[in-house]
Amino acid sequence: MSRLPSLAAALAVVALLAAPPAAAQDRCLSSTDAESIALVALPEIIRDAGRVCAALPASSLLRKSDSALLQKYDREADRAWPAARTAIAKLSDPAVELLLLSDYARPMLTSLFAPQITGRIQRGDCGTLDRLVTLLEPLPARNTAGIVVATLQYLKAEKSKGKRDAIPDLPVCAAATAP
């Protein structure tokens, strides 16, 4: 029975994040905040993409669930969780930060978030995704998270110019432009 309060707390976190207060809807994340969240989510996204892309050869990096790549991402996700937890609280009610201290919050959030990304993967995408993961493998996990966030910022800016229609409107601050 001692797990019930923690599970309830995790469910409350999910509910609060699903419907942030009106004031939070105008907030955006700094690049550092967004990178922390990306670092926390990336291991589960990679694992889930490997499951979605089960038709790839077993030797494919994307399919290797026990790879050094995933171990590296898991370590960085552990380091990034405190900052990600604070960033998530910024997008919702500050009281959510206390709920995010639950041992269940992180696995629940990543298990809900990863399928939102990987659910869009088409069979034809798997070869390209495996190539991307292979190209990114030598980079530190933080660099990969930075690439993901910078790409999302770029796509968001392009969408705001009317150049892209299918880009999700994520609460990430616009990238600073060079003078």
Secondary structure in CASP SS format (residue, H / E / C, confidence):
PFRMAT SS
TARGET T0000
AUTHOR 0000-0000-0000
METHOD secondary structure of the structure
MODEL  1
M C 1.00
S C 1.00
R H 1.00
L H 1.00
P H 1.00
S H 1.00
L H 1.00
A H 1.00
A H 1.00
A H 1.00
L H 1.00
A H 1.00
V H 1.00
V H 1.00
A H 1.00
L H 1.00
L H 1.00
A H 1.00
A C 1.00
P C 1.00
P C 1.00
A H 1.00
A H 1.00
A H 1.00
Q H 1.00
D C 1.00
R C 1.00
C C 1.00
L E 1.00
S C 1.00
S H 1.00
T H 1.00
D H 1.00
A H 1.00
E H 1.00
S H 1.00
I H 1.00
A H 1.00
L H 1.00
V H 1.00
A H 1.00
L H 1.00
P H 1.00
E H 1.00
I H 1.00
I H 1.00
R H 1.00
D H 1.00
A H 1.00
G H 1.00
R H 1.00
V H 1.00
C C 1.00
A C 1.00
A C 1.00
L C 1.00
P C 1.00
A C 1.00
S C 1.00
S C 1.00
L H 1.00
L H 1.00
R H 1.00
K C 1.00
S C 1.00
D C 1.00
S C 1.00
A H 1.00
L H 1.00
L H 1.00
Q H 1.00
K H 1.00
Y H 1.00
D H 1.00
R H 1.00
E H 1.00
A H 1.00
D H 1.00
R H 1.00
A H 1.00
W H 1.00
P H 1.00
A H 1.00
A H 1.00
R H 1.00
T H 1.00
A H 1.00
I H 1.00
A H 1.00
K H 1.00
L H 1.00
S C 1.00
D C 1.00
P C 1.00
A C 1.00
V H 1.00
E H 1.00
L H 1.00
L H 1.00
L C 1.00
L C 1.00
S C 1.00
D C 1.00
Y C 1.00
A H 1.00
R H 1.00
P H 1.00
M H 1.00
L H 1.00
T H 1.00
S H 1.00
L H 1.00
F H 1.00
A H 1.00
P H 1.00
Q H 1.00
I H 1.00
T H 1.00
G C 1.00
R C 1.00
I C 1.00
Q C 1.00
R H 1.00
G H 1.00
D H 1.00
C H 1.00
G H 1.00
T H 1.00
L H 1.00
D H 1.00
R H 1.00
L H 1.00
V H 1.00
T H 1.00
L H 1.00
L H 1.00
E C 1.00
P C 1.00
L C 1.00
P C 1.00
A H 1.00
R H 1.00
N H 1.00
T H 1.00
A H 1.00
G H 1.00
I H 1.00
V H 1.00
V H 1.00
A H 1.00
T H 1.00
L H 1.00
Q H 1.00
Y H 1.00
L H 1.00
K H 1.00
A H 1.00
E H 1.00
K H 1.00
S H 1.00
K C 1.00
G C 1.00
K C 1.00
R C 1.00
D C 1.00
A C 1.00
I C 1.00
P C 1.00
D C 1.00
L C 1.00
P C 1.00
V E 1.00
C C 1.00
A C 1.00
A C 1.00
A C 1.00
T C 1.00
A C 1.00
P C 1.00
END
